[in-house]
Amino acid sequence: TVARPLAGRKVAISLGGTREPLDPVRFLGNRSSGRQGFALAAAARRMGADVTVVAGSIEAHPPRGLPLVRVGSAVEMREAMLAASADADVAIMAAAVADFRPVSVGAHKIKKTDGVSAPTIELVQNPDILAELVELSGPSQVVIGFAAETGDASGSALEHARAKARRKGADLLVFNDVAAAEVFGSGDNSVVFLDRDGGTVGAAAGSKADVAAAVLAAACDLLGE
Ligand code: C5P
C-alpha cells in the first residue's frame, strides 16, 4: 500500500514568477519556471493532499489534471494565496515574487520619441506574501518558504539565508545556493532546510521531485503526522 500521510489535508502552493505591469503590453518579470512548485504539487497529491496551486508565469508543464489559479502580479498572487491558505494545513511559497512593481501602470504603451531621453521607471515595494502568511497562520498551520541566495562581500549564501529565515519566521525555509548550481529551469536542486531561528534542520539533493518529497516529509513532521 502507498502511504498517504497527507490524506484529508489541504496544501496551498504558489509557484512561477510574477509579472509587474508597466503599460498595456509590457511587464517586469523573472526567470522562475515553476518546475519545483509543480514537483511539490505532484508530491503533495501523491501523499493524499487536496492541493491548490496559485500559478504566476510558468515555463514548465503542470501535472495532468491539476487545476491552477492563474495570477499575474504580486498583488494578485497575494490575494489568491491568502484565500487559498485560509483553511490550508500547509502553505508553501515556491513562487518568485517581484520585490518591486512600477508605481503607476500607463494606460497607453510607453512611446519612444526621437531626441527625447529614455523614461525612468519608478518602483514601489510589493507586499511580502510569505511574511503575511506567517502572521496570519494559526498554531496548527505550517508555512514554508524558499530562498535562493548568492554569497557576496557581506556574507555567504547560507548566512544570508539564515538571516532571511529569522526575518520571515516561516516554519521551514528551503534554501538553495544559486551560485553553486544552475537552478532556474533545471531538473536538479540541492537545498538546506532552516527553521525560524535560522538553524539547519535538514537537507535534500537530487531531482526537483526528490527535493519536493523531502520538503513534504518535513511538512508532515511539522504537522505532527
Ligand atoms: O525573494 P525572497 O528571497 O525574499 O523570497 C523568499 C521567500 O519569500 C519565497 O518563499 C518567496 O516566495 C517569498 N516572497 C513573498 N513575497 C515577496 C517576496 C518573496 O512571499 N514579496
Boltz pocket constraint, residues with backbone or C-beta under 6 A from the ligand:
constraints:
  - pocket:
      binder: B
      contacts: [[A, 74], [A, 93], [A, 94], [A, 95], [A, 96], [A, 97], [A, 98], [A, 99], [A, 126], [A, 127], [A, 128], [A, 129], [A, 130], [A, 131], [A, 144], [A, 145], [A, 146], [A, 147], [A, 148]]
      max_distance: 6.0
